[in-house]
Amino acid sequence: METLLIMLLMPLPVFMGRAYDPSPGIFQSKEEARNLECTRLSQAEAHERFPGQVPEPPARGTWAVTDALACTRRFMRSGERPARDEVILSSLRQTVGDITQTASALEAGELTWHVDAFYPEPAVAAKISVAARTELVERGRKVSDRVPVLAAGDIAVLWQLPPKRAYPLACARYFAQGVLTERDVFLGVMIVDARETRLHAGLCVRGEWKWLQ
Amino acid sequence: MLSSGCVTVYQPLVSLQRPVVVDPRIANFEGQRMLVRCIPGDYLQPDDAEQLCRNVRALFTNQGAQVEVEVPRAGTSARDEQGGAKADLIIDLKARLVHEENSALLWTLSGLTFTLIPAITEFTFAQEVTIRDASGFQLASDTLQGRFVRYCGVGLWAVNSALDLLVRSEAEELTGDAPNKDFSRDFHGQLSQLAFNARMRSWVLRGFEESPRAQERLPSK
């Protein structure tokens, strides 16, 4: 009995040392492990971010482990929202930052910017629009809350066209109907295929449509 | 014999656990010509690079692409792209070791206790993926990071085998081929999604025109 107890206790120190290991195992399922965002950091960087948990690296160096695996729980658990929405929303800040940077570089004048997102899920589309407007404001642009709208007849025609023709035609109609003037710029953010997880963008200036990415 | 008492655990780190929309079992790259380059380095030996390239070729061939592979070797010149037909997408794969842990002390203790104390080895790797068009314009890039932890010990192996047999669902199993299957699913999914996003970006930037080479390859209606 004592021997069995000793045998069972023998691996305990090793497992105690790995109590915070985020990989799947006896006490953590694969699903739980997938809900963590983990990245490997140097000890110095880990100490800077988590001073209470990671000690300062010794000044003279060491033979011991000198890096850390830092994990944070994902904001939304895996499967809580559709895969495409999850990918687009979790990288929205960077994507929208890239788009607005390119757009701002192309049209640098004193213009009023209008933004709309073309995405199948209205709630996500609204988030994309707001993120793009915020980024443009942070870049010092004058941004309008108004979303340019076309006549019902135009929308009915545009709805049936492929993206290649729909966006340039919509742009021309905005200008022809006076919805957008020479002092306005329209930034459209969209996906063109249901299988992609990266947003595209185009710019409508003086009735001409230009794809950015 | 030794490895039969080991349990390897795979943990997706940066980007590998991101959801995927594209289905790698259907024809997502019909009419596309791809060149996959697996670049050997300190971590990826030429033989492993060739195996990786064969694996990725099978992945994209199953999705309808015509795939050529290349493993650049030191001392040999790169493939002459001007001579042959250019690829629509050029995928460069480079791997590096981010972290490795293997304690000799733990192996000694494990040996002395007849593996009741498990020996633990782990490594974290990064797979860098860059996708360009024929002109060299970068369409997409990402770094996928994963971690493998290997526990060798008869007690731990017995507990996990029993849990797999009696408690865990098939998707949650840890022993056997599970880590390879899980990693392949994640890697193939992310690579397919990246390539599809790159293909769409290239198509949009060309004004929704297929490349002249792709048009030639598509069957006439």
HADDOCK unambig.tbl for C-alpha pairs under 7 A between the chains (distance, minus, plus):
assign (segid A and resid 10 and name CA) (segid B and resid 116 and name CA) 6.93 0.50 0.50
assign (segid A and resid 10 and name CA) (segid B and resid 117 and name CA) 6.29 0.50 0.50
assign (segid A and resid 11 and name CA) (segid B and resid 116 and name CA) 6.39 0.50 0.50
assign (segid A and resid 11 and name CA) (segid B and resid 117 and name CA) 4.53 0.50 0.50
assign (segid A and resid 11 and name CA) (segid B and resid 118 and name CA) 6.99 0.50 0.50
assign (segid A and resid 23 and name CA) (segid B and resid 11 and name CA) 5.56 0.50 0.50
assign (segid A and resid 24 and name CA) (segid B and resid 9 and name CA) 6.72 0.50 0.50
assign (segid A and resid 29 and name CA) (segid B and resid 172 and name CA) 6.69 0.50 0.50
assign (segid A and resid 30 and name CA) (segid B and resid 172 and name CA) 5.96 0.50 0.50
assign (segid A and resid 34 and name CA) (segid B and resid 12 and name CA) 7.00 0.50 0.50
assign (segid A and resid 34 and name CA) (segid B and resid 17 and name CA) 6.30 0.50 0.50
assign (segid A and resid 37 and name CA) (segid B and resid 13 and name CA) 6.55 0.50 0.50
assign (segid A and resid 37 and name CA) (segid B and resid 14 and name CA) 6.90 0.50 0.50
assign (segid A and resid 38 and name CA) (segid B and resid 13 and name CA) 5.26 0.50 0.50
assign (segid A and resid 38 and name CA) (segid B and resid 14 and name CA) 6.47 0.50 0.50
assign (segid A and resid 39 and name CA) (segid B and resid 13 and name CA) 6.32 0.50 0.50
assign (segid A and resid 39 and name CA) (segid B and resid 14 and name CA) 6.29 0.50 0.50
assign (segid A and resid 83 and name CA) (segid B and resid 19 and name CA) 5.20 0.50 0.50
assign (segid A and resid 83 and name CA) (segid B and resid 20 and name CA) 6.27 0.50 0.50
assign (segid A and resid 83 and name CA) (segid B and resid 21 and name CA) 6.12 0.50 0.50
assign (segid A and resid 84 and name CA) (segid B and resid 21 and name CA) 6.04 0.50 0.50
assign (segid A and resid 87 and name CA) (segid B and resid 18 and name CA) 6.91 0.50 0.50
assign (segid A and resid 87 and name CA) (segid B and resid 19 and name CA) 6.52 0.50 0.50
assign (segid A and resid 164 and name CA) (segid B and resid 207 and name CA) 6.72 0.50 0.50
assign (segid A and resid 164 and name CA) (segid B and resid 208 and name CA) 5.98 0.50 0.50
assign (segid A and resid 195 and name CA) (segid B and resid 21 and name CA) 5.58 0.50 0.50
assign (segid A and resid 195 and name CA) (segid B and resid 22 and name CA) 5.15 0.50 0.50
assign (segid A and resid 196 and name CA) (segid B and resid 21 and name CA) 6.98 0.50 0.50
assign (segid A and resid 196 and name CA) (segid B and resid 196 and name CA) 6.73 0.50 0.50
assign (segid A and resid 196 and name CA) (segid B and resid 197 and name CA) 5.50 0.50 0.50
assign (segid A and resid 197 and name CA) (segid B and resid 197 and name CA) 6.71 0.50 0.50
assign (segid A and resid 198 and name CA) (segid B and resid 197 and name CA) 6.18 0.50 0.50
assign (segid A and resid 211 and name CA) (segid B and resid 205 and name CA) 6.55 0.50 0.50
assign (segid A and resid 213 and name CA) (segid B and resid 201 and name CA) 6.30 0.50 0.50
assign (segid A and resid 213 and name CA) (segid B and resid 205 and name CA) 6.22 0.50 0.50
